[in-house]
């Protein structure tokens, strides 16, 4: 089978190449999936440089989220049949023609979603759910400021927060991206963060500030967010796509009475397995019902993996870029 293989850790994806590798065989309790689509996430990019928390041994095939069809069943697997359309996620393996996953890590693909949409869904919406529901305990009517709103996890947060009854401010540095977000998900307000956003956010919220801030950007965006959060607010740390990991003086949360909360959706599920299963069930039920829906920016064949990676690295994506190993 063909797979994208990280052979060495290097900048600019220089250690990555599409190779012919042996087709995998599922072991007991495992399922071989013929991959129809796999979405590109920032952890995938970071792992090619060895900059992510999870550092698999070389060589490895990245790819967190995938959708496809059951191609073979390992010993003892029940409940799945050959040809079933499934979605699943693991830390590795999605950017290949076939992937092996634990049978209990798979779910039926919602009929409402294409394979590309299903692949774009899992990690982004699970991150948004853990952040907004489990950590921030978002209430209907609260104001939510979503930074990086055009990215995969940002757009998922806009979509989910609207579905939960919040008032949403979508933030980006691009007016063109904000226009697309308005057309797709109709947030209550949009803010271009170029040149600062504190005063705009204060004006939108009647001077009070936002109850919840969802920040996958970090850097200067985090610093200014501290200055437009409401008393008793929750500032959610999702990631640092800006590159700089910000710091905060402890007197700021004290004086303004807000909390800074770290969000690691996968680790949350590992620490609290029952809650992790509940989280996954809820987000997939919402997809099945059509309550929330991911946006796919582009679908590209495996041989054009670099283009897909560059779209994300260059922040050109609105929603998710998806690799299609079946093309």
C-alpha positions, 0 to 999 in steps of 0.5 A, a space after each residue: 500500500 502507499 503511505 506518507 512516511 516520516 523517515 527523519 524529523 526535519 523542518 519544512 516536511 523534508 523528512 516526509 515521503 510517500 512510500 510503498 509499504 507492506 499492507 497492515 494486518 489487523 490483530 485481535 480486536 482490530 479492524 483494517 480500514 480502507 482509508 477514503 479520507 484523512 484530515 490534516 491537523 496541526 499535531 500532524 505537522 508538529 510531529 514531522 518535526 518532533 515538536 508535538 507532545 507525542 513523539 512516535 519512533 521513526 519511521 511513522 505515518 501521521 494522520 489522526 482522523 480518518 474515514 473509510 470502509 472496513 477491509 478486514 477484521 481481526 480475531 474476535 471482532 464483532 459488530 462490524 462487517 466488511 464494507 461498513 462505512 466507519 470513522 475513527 481516530 488514532 495518534 497515527 496512521 491516517 495518511 495511507 491507503 489502509 490503517 489499523 484501528 482498535 475495533 472499539 475506536 471506530 464508529 459508524 460514519 454518519 450518513 449525513 456526512 461525506 467521507 471527507 466531512 467525517 474525516 474532518 470532524 472528530 478531533 476538531 469537534 471533540 476539542 471544541 466540546 471538551 473546551 466549551 462543555 467540560 472545561 468552560 461549562 458554557 451556558 446558553 446566552 453567554 458570549 464566546 470569543 473564538 480566535 482562529 475562527 477559520 481554522 479547523 478547531 476554531 470553526 468547530 468551536 463557532 459551530 458548536 457554540 452556536 448549537 449550544 445557544 451561546 452568542 458567538 464572536 468569530 475572530 480572524 485576521 482576514 476579512 475574506 475568511 470572516 465573510 465565509 464564516 458568516 455565510 457558513 455559520 452566522 456568528 453573532 459578530 465578527 472581529 478582524 484582530 489586525 491592529 487589536 480587538 479589545 475595544 471591538 469586543 468590549 463594544 459588542 458585549 456592552 462593555 462587559 467583555 466575553 464570558 469565554 475565550 477560545 484561543 488556539 492562537 496564543 502569542 499576542 492574541 492571548 495577551 490582548 484576550 486577558 484585557 477583554 474577558 469578563 469577570 468570572 470568565 474562562 480563557 481556554 488555552 487550545 494551542 499556540 499556532 502563533 508560535 509564541 507560548 504566552 505567559 500571564 502574571 497571576 495578579 491578572 486572574 486575581 483582579 479580574 476574577 477569571 480562570 485560565 484553562 488548558 484543553 487537551 481533549 485526547 488526554 481528557 478522555 484518557 484521564 476520564 475514560 467514561 467521560 471521554 466515551 460520553 464526549 465522543 458519543 455526544 459529538 457524533 450524535 450531533 453530527 448524525 442529527 445534522 445539528 453541527 457540520 464540518 466544513 472541508 476546504 479542500 480534498 487532495 490525493 495522497 501524492 499532493 500531501 505537501 499541498 495539503 500540509 502547506 495549506 494548513 501551515 500557511 493558514 490558508 484553510 477555512 475548516 479542514 484540508 483532507 487527504 484522499 488516499 483513494 484518489 
